[in-house]
Amino acid sequence: MDNESRPSTEREHESTGERFVQWMDGRLGHRRLTRSARRLVFPDHWSFMLGEIALYSFVVLLITGVFLSFFFHPSSDPVMYQGSYAPLRGRLVSEAFDSTLHISFDVRGGLLMRQAHHWAALLLVASIFVHMMRVFFTGAFRKPRELNWLFGFLLLVIAMFGGLTGYDLPDDLLSGTGLQIVNGTILSIPVVGTYLSFFLFGGEFPGDDLIARFNTIHILIIPGLMVALIVMHLLLAVRHRHTQYAGPGRTNGNLVGMPLRVYAVKAGAYSLLVCGVIFLLAGIAQINPVWAYGPFRPDQVSAGSQPDWYMGVADGFLRVMPGWEISFLGHTLALDNFLPLLVGVLLFLAMGGYPFLEAWVTDDDRDQHLLDRPRNRPVRTALGVAWLSVYLVALIGASNDLIATHLHVSVNAVTWTVRISLFVMPVLAFVVTKRLALGLQRRDRDTVLHGRETGVVKRLEHGDYVEVHEPLSQARLYALTAHEQYRPLTAGAAREGESATAGSLRRLRARLSRGFYGPATQIPKPTEDEYRQIAERHRT
């Protein structure tokens, strides 16, 4: 507890505002937040730019979204298209589709803004995803940043749903095909699936309120949630300060980096660069040409339909799942839709809940501000790569029809390959990644002990030949040896009055700890005696 007392003369000279801040600090920690904001320092490593890409992409999304909302009509009411696109002139379309074509062909800059909005959405999800992978593999989610990890995870999920709802607003045939798949998946949820579908679509699919409801979700609810999460994420980043990679002078108690004024100049230039790339893509790379797909009709399906990349994992699970159905208590359970939904949800929940599992396994309650090198946490790195392998294999499964037609192979062969790979690839990725990480640890250990090979061969007095090794710099030595190696927890003896469940959890915790930090999961760092002995030998 901080019970520091100060002379009464010092208290007398304090202003009312200072006393109020102290009062708030004692209850809410507000003083530490304001102090952190005044002394803010920004790291200069390139990997921290990934989160900035997400922020600037979100800003582009807001600006282009406001522009598009002035011309878009979120209605399913049928109208006769009389716009500039001749092949569809005279066709009965919805007001949403009609206004989308109007934006694309009749509004000055409309097509550019539409495509910039779509490209910004793709870049937003991609940058959040890659940023979270950087946080995961470097251990930046550890205490006190668990909540920030959850905010980032929720931001990723909400951004994916924001992309899904926006993708369906034009009411074209491609988005309608995706909506039919979404509806079938929702209906497969036991007990509540029918009610959810009726609530979402306003009745039987496709319903009359679908576009209006999706528009409300897309332009009000999702942006509001994302703004709130971004603000909380940034506040916590200021409160806890940035993490940093190990190096000379860098500890858990300090932060080395750029001052605010330098960072502001770089961030301003970088934001313009991100915006420029997005609008460059919008100007030269066509995306989502709804006029080529035509208006949505429930009795038609778009051939070769593909979702945006971030929803491809869900589509991949659906495509490779066998058509299983079972009857239970007089009800039919469509497992071919429900199981892929369940697996996808569990896949992302595993991602969101991992920091709490690792904290439980390590039993480390200290604040961590130094980042890990992925090689120094082989099990965590291997689990992350295994997770990514499932995601990538499912993404390939979402293109099984295009792979079959373009490579002239059987679609059944592609589907079975993906099915088998979903079980084999995670195990293979885990084993290979873990072995690679351990091999890199061994190389680091040898480098620390023997130094850098110079290529110079020296003959000793007794006739032996040795290669001269050059000692590493102190900065390099620190970077290779700064990481902490945990010892696995032990189960210990049963405690008096302990329940069977508590004993099972204690033993499970010990087994997981051995799996994470046992002898086969990390190479011991060189000791000071080992380094001193070999250094003396090299000098002779």
Salt bridges, closest charged atoms under 4 A:
GLU10 OE2 - ARG6 NH1 3.57
GLU14 OE2 - ARG6 NH1 2.52
GLU18 OE2 - ARG31 NH1 2.68
ASP106 OD2 - HIS102 ND1 3.44
ASP209 OD2 - ARG213 NH2 3.85
ASP299 OD2 - ARG297 NH2 2.74
ASP308 OD2 - HIS118 NE2 3.26
ASP315 OD2 - ARG319 NE 3.08
GLU358 OE2 - ARG380 NH2 2.74
ASP363 OD1 - ARG509 NH2 3.08
ASP364 OD1 - ARG366 NE 2.86
ASP365 OD1 - LYS143 NZ 3.36
ASP372 OD2 - ARG142 NH1 3.48
ASP372 OD2 - ARG377 NE 3.57
ASP372 OD2 - ARG380 NH2 3.08
ASP401 OD1 - ARG319 NH1 2.82
ASP444 OD2 - ARG373 NH1 3.01
ASP444 OD1 - ARG375 NH1 3.11
ASP464 OD2 - HIS462 ND1 3.27
GLU470 OE1 - ARG452 NH2 2.70
GLU484 OE1 - ARG366 NH2 2.78
GLU498 OE1 - ARG506 NH2 2.69
GLU528 OE1 - ARG532 NH2 3.89
ASP529 OD1 - ARG532 NH1 2.94
GLU530 OE2 - ARG445 NH2 3.11
GLU536 OE2 - ARG539 NH1 2.86
